[in-house]
């Protein structure tokens, strides 16, 4: 099989200037390769900035990539306290922005460049002969112009943020969902800050059973203390909200356990109206500034009139820009075929996913192309930031021709983990229960890159 190193004068294009994308650039430089980072946002870490009010569950020691730290150290950068939990804003301000400003990277990052297509020069995906000998063609939109880049290899680290699963069941939008935009808050609204006016004293529906839903629900509960009339309804498709509650005092991540306990208490106190085994089947504006949401649950269909909806339903990869590549993707999880069995959320949590690198992430018909970071996990929600850093270290070694280093993959995580899989489920009496819907291990609804909102009473993390 041809190797992409036949074009040594061309850069390795990295799509996305988030934590994994910038780590990829750092590792490529250490391997003597030339990275070109293309970021759709106006600044690095654009997706992280969207949830800047959220504090991560994982401490700084697992949020900084080793190669990135080696680029930062000569600049006088001081590493944050390893055990401290950063907010999204701090992840950008204290790590990503300084990293992007290093002499090694600042001229290798192009912001405002949205990738709309990746192909091979002179060949669409129907042409196989000599395909591996052609450079990659990466097409971007910059302002109103199309700008093409040629590349010896491509790493797609664009993540899944901005591509949420729909509110409707069966993976399809509910009827009327595409017309409900003015009422939709997104997966992690800042209900105590920027989005306060949209929800204070209003009727709010939260859909989803994971960390994002818990974040929003607890923020709304706190808001209701100072904004009377704030009414909160929580819809969960499954039969139990136990996964969102976590392990309470038994949780290996104490702050996460506090959140689960608070959420359980809020439901028990009637501060949150919980509807289980319920799905959204239709959305329709009322004509007087509200939204009618039709729900289907144990008692049959019912209409709920609300002012805003927070859809915490998870994410999926945006694959349209990759249509002209011969990708080897699992049809269900939409992850690389060799990775999918290791991360399938029906059978695995992140705690059971082994370290993996270039060989697992490779697409045999497209040598030199890799999807890395959260997007590599497709629809599986168990991705760890530390996993992404090890992925790009391995891929960079492979592209440099050091396959021994590429195969020597290892994740150094604590026994208590920064794993996004939740601890054993507890019933309303605090007893451990099984959850058949989560397979043998269970999983959380989003990567551990997400944590909990700042400013919550009783849930603030010490600096």
C-alpha positions, -999 to 999 in steps of 0.1 A, spaced: 0 0 0 13 34 -9 24 57 19 14 94 20 50 105 24 54 108 -14 45 144 -10 70 157 16 66 193 5 29 194 15 16 199 50 -5 176 72 -39 194 74 -56 193 108 -93 201 108 -102 219 141 -83 240 166 -97 225 197 -77 206 224 -71 175 202 -65 194 170 -38 216 186 -23 186 203 -21 170 169 -2 199 155 22 198 184 29 161 179 33 166 141 59 192 147 78 170 171 79 144 144 94 168 119 61 172 99 45 205 89 10 210 102 -17 233 89 -46 238 113 -79 249 98 -105 262 123 -140 271 113 -145 295 142 -130 330 146 -106 318 173 -91 286 186 -113 266 209 -144 280 193 -166 250 204 -152 251 240 -161 288 241 -197 278 236 -197 260 269 -173 283 287 -195 284 318 -191 247 324 -165 233 347 -149 200 336 -150 169 357 -114 160 348 -86 180 365 -59 199 346 -34 170 348 -55 151 322 -65 182 301 -30 192 289 -13 172 262 24 164 268 37 176 234 16 208 237 31 214 272 66 211 257 58 238 232 44 260 259 72 257 285 98 278 267 74 307 266 72 310 304 38 294 306 29 282 340 10 249 341 -22 252 362 -25 233 394 -28 197 383 -57 188 406 -79 218 398 -109 215 376 -110 241 349 -140 258 333 -143 258 295 -133 295 296 -102 286 316 -93 257 292 -92 282 264 -76 312 282 -50 293 302 -41 266 277 -55 267 242 -50 304 235 -14 304 248 -7 272 229 -20 287 196 2 318 203 35 299 206 60 307 179 58 272 166 20 273 160 8 309 155 16 310 118 3 275 112 -34 281 123 -60 296 100 -92 307 117 -125 314 99 -118 285 75 -147 261 74 -139 228 57 -167 218 33 -150 189 15 -121 165 15 -111 145 -15 -81 134 -36 -67 157 -63 -83 148 -96 -103 118 -83 -137 114 -67 -144 84 -45 -154 62 -75 -118 62 -88 -96 37 -70 -66 33 -93 -36 52 -80 -58 69 -54 -32 67 -26 -6 84 -48 -27 116 -51 -25 144 -25 -56 152 -5 -76 182 -16 -92 201 14 -117 227 4 -126 255 28 -149 285 28 -132 317 40 -156 346 41 -173 344 7 -144 327 -11 -135 290 -17 -99 282 -7 -84 248 -15 -54 233 3 -33 203 -8 -22 179 19 0 148 23 -23 137 51 -55 149 69 -65 146 105 -102 155 112 -103 167 148 -135 188 142 -154 171 170 -192 167 172 -202 199 189 -228 217 169 -243 185 155 -267 175 182 -291 145 179 -327 156 173 -354 159 199 -375 133 181 -371 96 187 -358 71 161 -329 94 153 -352 117 133 -363 152 141 -398 154 155 -424 170 131 -421 208 135 -386 206 151 -371 224 122 -395 253 128 -389 255 165 -355 272 164 -365 304 183 -375 282 213 -344 259 213 -317 267 239 -291 242 227 -275 214 247 -257 234 274 -274 268 278 -261 292 304 -293 296 323 -277 315 351 -259 339 328 -262 347 291 -295 328 286 -311 339 319 -336 362 302 -349 334 280 -358 312 309 -363 333 340 -399 330 352 -408 309 321 -418 273 314 -387 252 303 -386 217 290 -353 197 293 -350 166 272 -322 140 279 -308 119 307 -271 127 309 -247 153 323 -258 180 300 -294 176 311 -284 175 348 -263 207 343 -293 226 328 -318 212 353 -298 222 384 -291 257 369 -328 261 364 -336 249 400 -312 276 413 -327 302 390 -362 294 402 -351 306 437 -348 341 425 -371 340 395 -405 328 407 -427 313 380 -398 293 365 -413 259 358 -392 229 349 -402 198 331 -377 170 325 -384 143 298 -364 111 298 -369 85 271 -359 56 293 -378 41 322 -354 56 349 -334 88 354 -308 68 375 -280 73 350 -283 111 354 -283 107 392 -250 89 392 -236 73 423 -243 101 449 -219 98 478 -203 67 462 -193 86 430 -156 84 423 -158 121 411 -172 139 442 -184 170 424 -204 148 400 -218 129 429 -230 161 445 -248 171 413 -265 137 411 -277 140 447 -290 175 442 -309 165 411 -325 136 428 -335 159 457 -349 185 433 -371 159 416 -383 145 450 -391 180 462 -412 187 431 -389 214 419 -386 194 386 -415 176 370 -400 143 357 -416 124 329 -400 90 322 -406 66 292 -416 97 273 -406 110 238 -412 142 219 -434 136 189 -443 171 176 -435 207 181 -457 236 170 -456 273 179 -488 285 196 -490 318 178 -487 338 210 -450 334 217 -450 299 232 -444 264 219 -467 233 221 -447 201 225 -466 169 220 -453 141 243 -460 104 241 -457 86 274 -472 58 295 -505 77 297 -507 83 260 -501 116 240 -503 149 259 -495 185 249 -472 206 270 -469 244 264 -435 258 271 -414 289 264 -380 272 258 -366 237 252 -331 225 261 -322 194 240 -295 174 258 -298 145 235 -261 139 226 -242 144 194 -234 127 161 -205 132 136 -209 155 107 -198 133 78 -210 154 48 -176 170 41 -161 135 39 -184 121 12 -157 119 -14 -134 97 7 -135 59 9 -141 56 46 -143 24 65 -170 33 91 -192 11 113 -227 15 100 -242 18 135 -217 38 156 -203 57 126 -168 53 140 -138 37 122 -148 0 117 -119 -14 139 -126 11 167 -164 6 168 -165 -28 186 -143 -13 213 -165 17 220 -201 6 212 -221 22 240 -244 -9 242 -214 -29 255 -187 -5 267 -180 25 289 -149 46 285 -134 26 314 -134 -5 293 -120 10 260 -83 1 255 -58 26 243 -57 27 206 -39 45 178 -32 48 141 -37 12 132 -72 11 147 -82 46 133 -69 39 98 -91 38 67 -73 12 45 -86 27 12 -75 62 22 -40 60 37 -31 92 54 -66 101 65 -77 98 101 -106 110 122 -94 117 157 -108 131 189 -145 130 198 -155 126 161 -136 94 159 -161 79 184 -190 87 160 -222 84 180 -206 67 210 -206 90 240 -176 76 259 -147 97 246 -120 109 269 -98 139 262 -68 119 272 -78 93 246 -76 120 219 -42 131 229 -29 95 227 -46 90 193 -28 120 177 5 110 192 2 76 176 -10 90 142 18 116 141 44 88 147 28 67 120 29 96 95 66 101 103 72 64 95 78 53 131 52 25 133 68 10 164 61 42 183 26 44 167 17 9 180 30 16 215 -2 32 228 -9 37 265 -34 57 285 -21 68 320 -53 74 339 -60 71 377 -79 42 391 -107 64 400 -105 78 364 -116 108 346 -139 84 329 -172 96 317 -189 63 325 -210 68 356 -208 47 387 -233 20 395 -269 31 392 -288 37 424 -326 34 429 -346 60 448 -335 43 481 -298 45 472 -295 8 463 -275 -3 433 -296 -14 404 -289 -29 369 -299 -9 338 -304 -34 309 -306 -6 284 -270 3 289 -255 -31 281 -228 -47 302 -210 -16 312 -231 15 305 -221 49 293 -226 86 299 -244 107 274 -214 129 264 -176 130 266 -158 138 298 -148 170 282 -181 183 296 -185 188 333 -209 209 354 -220 245 355 -203 271 376 -222 292 400 -245 265 414 -253 267 450 -236 238 469 -219 227 437 -191 251 433 -156 238 429 -128 254 450 -101 270 429 
